[in-house]
Amino acid sequence: MAELKQIVKIYQDYLDGNKSVFKGLMKIKGVGFMFSNAICNILELDKDKKIGELSEKEIESINKVLEDPTKQVPVWMLNRRNDYESGNNLHLMSSKLKLNHEMDIKRLKQVKSYRGLRHAWGLPLRGQRTRAHFRKGSAVGVSKKSQVQPAKKKEAAPAKKAGGKK
């Protein structure tokens, strides 16, 4: 039996060698449950096999699928269909996914679309109610003033009578 590697580099990420292939691939940003399952099925890998037990050839084949998954994976499984700039079907992972997500939000803000404005204001985008939630930051609504105990009044001096001198 091959020696178990503790850390394995797959597609720009270092994965724990003690995890199964199926669960370990999901640790890569942009690879979820269905995508990990599809990779295991395409390459005919045992899902319960540890990542540290994979041979160099198997790791290389996983990297090839992750580099360009559009050839082997169905289109509906990709996370960036009809890309805004190129119009192609793409699947982004790790730092590219984060960068493109930030660029999309920046574009929405620049165009001043409804979603862009909601992003800018820090409010929810998808129709949630905001009366009770999403209140972090500035206070919304009425806040109770702290009650100050009134100071005891001094006894009033007798009032002077109006009028002239006696």
GUMITOR-742682 format. One record per residue (C-alpha): residue in three letters; x, y, z. Coordinates in nm, 2 decimals, padded with zeros to 4 digits. Example, Ala and Ser with C-alpha at 12.3 -4.5 7.8 and 13.67 -1.06 7.14 Angstrom:
BEGIN
('ALA' (01.23 -00.45 00.78))
('SER' (01.37 -00.11 00.71))
***
This chain:
BEGIN
('MET' (00.00 00.00 00.00))
('ALA' (00.12 00.35 -00.09))
('GLU' (00.23 00.59 00.18))
('LEU' (-00.04 00.83 00.30))
('LYS' (00.06 01.19 00.22))
('GLN' (-00.06 01.45 00.48))
('ILE' (-00.10 01.74 00.25))
('VAL' (-00.17 01.72 -00.13))
('LYS' (-00.17 02.01 -00.37))
('ILE' (-00.47 02.00 -00.61))
('TYR' (-00.55 02.30 -00.82))
('GLN' (-00.37 02.58 -00.63))
('ASP' (-00.50 02.45 -00.29))
('TYR' (-00.34 02.24 -00.03))
('LEU' (-00.58 01.97 00.08))
('ASP' (-00.58 01.75 00.39))
('GLY' (-00.46 01.40 00.29))
('ASN' (-00.68 01.23 00.55))
('LYS' (-01.01 01.34 00.40))
('SER' (-01.19 01.14 00.13))
('VAL' (-01.16 01.25 -00.23))
('PHE' (-01.53 01.35 -00.24))
('LYS' (-01.51 01.57 00.08))
('GLY' (-01.16 01.70 00.01))
('LEU' (-01.24 01.84 -00.33))
('MET' (-01.53 02.03 -00.18))
('LYS' (-01.27 02.23 00.02))
('ILE' (-01.16 02.40 -00.30))
('LYS' (-01.35 02.73 -00.34))
('GLY' (-01.59 02.69 -00.64))
('VAL' (-01.62 02.31 -00.61))
('GLY' (-01.94 02.20 -00.44))
('PHE' (-02.12 01.88 -00.36))
('MET' (-02.25 01.81 -00.72))
('PHE' (-01.93 01.92 -00.89))
('SER' (-01.71 01.70 -00.66))
('ASN' (-01.94 01.41 -00.73))
('ALA' (-01.92 01.47 -01.11))
('ILE' (-01.54 01.48 -01.10))
('CYS' (-01.53 01.15 -00.91))
('ASN' (-01.77 00.99 -01.16))
('ILE' (-01.59 01.12 -01.47))
('LEU' (-01.25 01.00 -01.35))
('GLU' (-01.40 00.68 -01.20))
('LEU' (-01.24 00.75 -00.86))
('ASP' (-01.35 00.58 -00.54))
('LYS' (-01.52 00.86 -00.34))
('ASP' (-01.42 00.71 -00.01))
('LYS' (-01.05 00.68 -00.10))
('LYS' (-00.82 00.92 00.10))
('ILE' (-00.67 01.21 -00.09))
('GLY' (-00.33 01.12 00.05))
('GLU' (-00.35 00.77 -00.12))
('LEU' (-00.40 00.91 -00.47))
('SER' (-00.13 00.85 -00.72))
('GLU' (00.04 01.13 -00.91))
('LYS' (-00.14 01.02 -01.22))
('GLU' (-00.48 01.05 -01.05))
('ILE' (-00.39 01.39 -00.91))
('GLU' (-00.28 01.51 -01.25))
('SER' (-00.61 01.39 -01.40))
('ILE' (-00.81 01.58 -01.13))
('ASN' (-00.61 01.89 -01.21))
('LYS' (-00.68 01.85 -01.58))
('VAL' (-01.06 01.83 -01.52))
('LEU' (-01.04 02.13 -01.28))
('GLU' (-00.84 02.34 -01.53))
('ASP' (-01.11 02.31 -01.80))
('PRO' (-01.42 02.14 -01.68))
('THR' (-01.64 02.26 -01.97))
('LYS' (-01.54 01.96 -02.18))
('GLN' (-01.64 01.69 -01.94))
('VAL' (-01.90 01.84 -01.70))
('PRO' (-02.25 01.93 -01.82))
('VAL' (-02.31 02.30 -01.89))
('TRP' (-02.58 02.33 -01.62))
('MET' (-02.32 02.25 -01.35))
('LEU' (-02.09 02.54 -01.43))
('ASN' (-02.09 02.84 -01.20))
('ARG' (-02.05 03.11 -01.47))
('ARG' (-02.27 03.04 -01.77))
('ASN' (-02.28 03.31 -02.04))
('ASP' (-02.00 03.52 -01.89))
('TYR' (-02.07 03.89 -01.90))
('GLU' (-01.74 03.98 -02.08))
('SER' (-01.67 03.68 -02.30))
('GLY' (-02.02 03.52 -02.34))
('ASN' (-01.87 03.17 -02.28))
('ASN' (-01.96 02.91 -02.03))
('LEU' (-01.69 02.90 -01.76))
('HIS' (-01.63 02.74 -01.42))
('LEU' (-01.43 02.96 -01.19))
('MET' (-01.25 02.85 -00.88))
('SER' (-01.03 02.98 -00.59))
('SER' (-00.90 03.34 -00.64))
('LYS' (-01.06 03.39 -00.99))
('LEU' (-01.40 03.32 -00.85))
('LYS' (-01.35 03.58 -00.57))
('LEU' (-01.21 03.84 -00.81))
('ASN' (-01.49 03.80 -01.06))
('HIS' (-01.75 03.82 -00.78))
('GLU' (-01.61 04.15 -00.66))
('MET' (-01.59 04.28 -01.02))
('ASP' (-01.96 04.19 -01.07))
('ILE' (-02.06 04.38 -00.76))
('LYS' (-01.85 04.68 -00.86))
('ARG' (-02.01 04.68 -01.20))
('LEU' (-02.36 04.67 -01.05))
('LYS' (-02.28 04.96 -00.83))
('GLN' (-02.13 05.16 -01.12))
('VAL' (-02.44 05.11 -01.33))
('LYS' (-02.65 05.20 -01.03))
('SER' (-02.88 04.91 -01.07))
('TYR' (-03.12 04.82 -00.79))
('ARG' (-02.90 04.54 -00.67))
('GLY' (-02.59 04.76 -00.69))
('LEU' (-02.76 05.03 -00.48))
('ARG' (-02.86 04.76 -00.22))
('HIS' (-02.50 04.64 -00.21))
('ALA' (-02.38 04.99 -00.16))
('TRP' (-02.62 05.06 00.12))
('GLY' (-02.55 04.72 00.29))
('LEU' (-02.91 04.61 00.26))
('PRO' (-03.04 04.27 00.16))
('LEU' (-03.09 04.22 -00.22))
('ARG' (-03.34 03.94 -00.25))
('GLY' (-03.66 04.08 -00.11))
('GLN' (-03.62 04.00 00.26))
('ARG' (-03.80 04.22 00.50))
('THR' (-03.58 04.47 00.69))
('ARG' (-03.80 04.58 00.98))
('ALA' (-03.65 04.34 01.23))
('HIS' (-03.33 04.21 01.07))
('PHE' (-03.03 04.36 00.90))
('ARG' (-02.99 04.63 01.16))
('LYS' (-02.62 04.61 01.22))
('GLY' (-02.44 04.94 01.20))
('SER' (-02.66 05.24 01.24))
('ALA' (-02.96 05.21 01.47))
('VAL' (-03.30 05.20 01.29))
('GLY' (-03.62 05.31 01.46))
('VAL' (-03.69 05.44 01.80))
('SER' (-03.44 05.39 02.08))
('LYS' (-03.54 05.44 02.44))
('LYS' (-03.36 05.72 02.63))
('SER' (-03.20 05.63 02.95))
('GLN' (-03.41 05.75 03.24))
('VAL' (-03.24 06.01 03.46))
('GLN' (-03.36 06.03 03.82))
('PRO' (-03.49 06.38 03.88))
('ALA' (-03.29 06.58 04.14))
('LYS' (-03.47 06.66 04.46))
('LYS' (-03.61 07.01 04.46))
('LYS' (-03.49 07.24 04.73))
('GLU' (-03.76 07.39 04.94))
('ALA' (-03.87 07.71 04.78))
('ALA' (-03.81 08.03 04.97))
('PRO' (-04.12 08.23 05.05))
('ALA' (-04.22 08.44 04.76))
('LYS' (-04.18 08.82 04.79))
('LYS' (-04.49 09.02 04.79))
('ALA' (-04.54 09.25 04.51))
('GLY' (-04.59 09.61 04.59))
('GLY' (-04.41 09.89 04.75))
('LYS' (-04.20 09.93 05.06))
('LYS' (-04.37 09.94 05.40))
***
